[in-house]
Amino acid sequence: MPSDLESAIRFLEETNDPATAFFSYTVDNTGEFGLIKANKEGLRLYAAEILKKSRQMEVAEQQPEPEQPLHFDPLQWICSETGYDLISGVLPQYQSRREILTSQLPPRRVTGPRRRKQPVLLFILMCITGALIMLATLKAFPNLRLWVNIH
């Protein structure tokens, strides 16, 4: 596999000119989502850089060192419209996805089925509020007492 990886990296670097490559980090028009702004040469050269980092991880995995970030070298075809390098390197993770996610998530509490709370207090408050509004309306508008004026 390493020879395939080496040949893929070499192919990407030989067939794409860094002088024409463009790769940038930006955000969409709303400013909510991060985007990559790149031409095909920039994407391919960035892919080669990521493959190089995966190769470095294979070597580092065999050495018992603490996980250190693998930073990208400064490349003229990578720029950032955000004003700083949004992604400056890779923080290696040597566990599987499941192991990483279970170590990051807080333990889940096992609870029984939830009982619906009866909204009795809310109903009582609504009745009292309605009665007060009705009394205030009858005091403010005595002509609304239709049953008194009907003969």
N, C-alpha and C positions, 0 to 999 in steps of 0.2 A: 504493500500500500504506500509506503513512503516514496517509492520511486514514481508511482502514479501521481502522488501529490507534488513531488518535485517537478515532474514533467508538466503538470497543469500550471504551476506557478511560472515556470520558465516560458511556457506557451503564452500565457497572459501578458507577461512582461515584454516578450519579444514582438508580439503582434499589436501592441497598443502603445502609441507614442505619448509620453508624458507631456510633450509640448502642446498637444491638442486635447489632452484629457482635462476635464473639469469635474470637480466633485465638491459639493457645498452642503452645509446644514442650514436649514431655514425653517420657517413656520408658514402655515397656510394663511389665507386672507383674514381669517377670524383670529389668528394668533393662538388658537387652541391646540392644533396638532403640529408636531414636528415632522418635517419632511426632508428628504434628500433631494437636492437639485443637482442633476448630473447629466453628462452626455454618456454615450455607451462606452467610450474609452475610459472615462472616469470611474464608472461602475465596475468595469472589468479590472482596472488596476486596484481599486479598493478591495475587490474580491481576492485579488492576489495577496494584498496585505493581510487580510483576515486569514487566508490559508497559511501564510507564514506564521501568524500567531498561533494557529492550531498546531503547527509543527513544533514551535517552541514549547507549547504545553505538553506535547508528547515527551520531550526531553526533560522538562521540569518535573513531570509526574513521577519519574523514576528517582528523582533526588528528594530526600526528605527535608524540604525547606518550607517555611511558611509561604502562604499564597501572596505573591507580590504582583502588582499590576504589570502587564506587558504593554508598554507605551509604544505608540506609533512614532516612527521617525518623522521629523518635519519634512513634508513634501510640498513642492510648490503648486501642485495641481489640486491640493486639498485646501479649501478656504471655508470660512464660516461667515454667514451674514448676520449671525447673532452677536458677533463681537468677541467671541471666545470659542475655543475648541469644545464643541458640544460633546464629542466622543474623542477622547485623547488616547484611549488604550482599551485593553481587555483585562478584566479581573477574572483570573482562571477559577473555574469551579470543577472539581474532579469527581464529584458524586453524580449519581443519576438524578434526573428531574424529580422523581418521587422523593428521594432522600433530601434534596434541597428544599422542596416545598414543605415536607413534613417538619423539617428542622426550623423553618421560618414561621410557620403558623402557630398561633397559641393553641394550647390544648382545648378541645371542644368539651363543654360541659354536657353531660348526658342528663336530659330533663324529660319528664313525662309530658303527656299531652297537655296543652294549655287549656285552662278553663276560661270560658268567656265571662268576663265580669258583667254582672247585671247592672245596667245603667239606671238603677233606681234613684240614686241621688240626683242624677241629671234630670230625670223625669219630674221629681219633686220640685227642683229648682225652676224648671220650666213652668210648672203649674202655678207656683207662687208668683213668678214674674208676670205671667199672663193675667192672674187675678189683680195684681197691682196696676197693671196697665189698664185693665178694664175699669177698675175703680177710679183711676185718674181721668179716664176718658169720660165717664159718666158725670163726674164732678165738673169737668171743664165744659162739657157740652150737655146741659140738662135737656135740651130739645131732642136728644137721641133716645129718650125713654118713650118709645112708641107705645108700649102697653099702657102708659098712664094717659096718653092723649086719645086713645081709641075708645069711643062710646057707642 
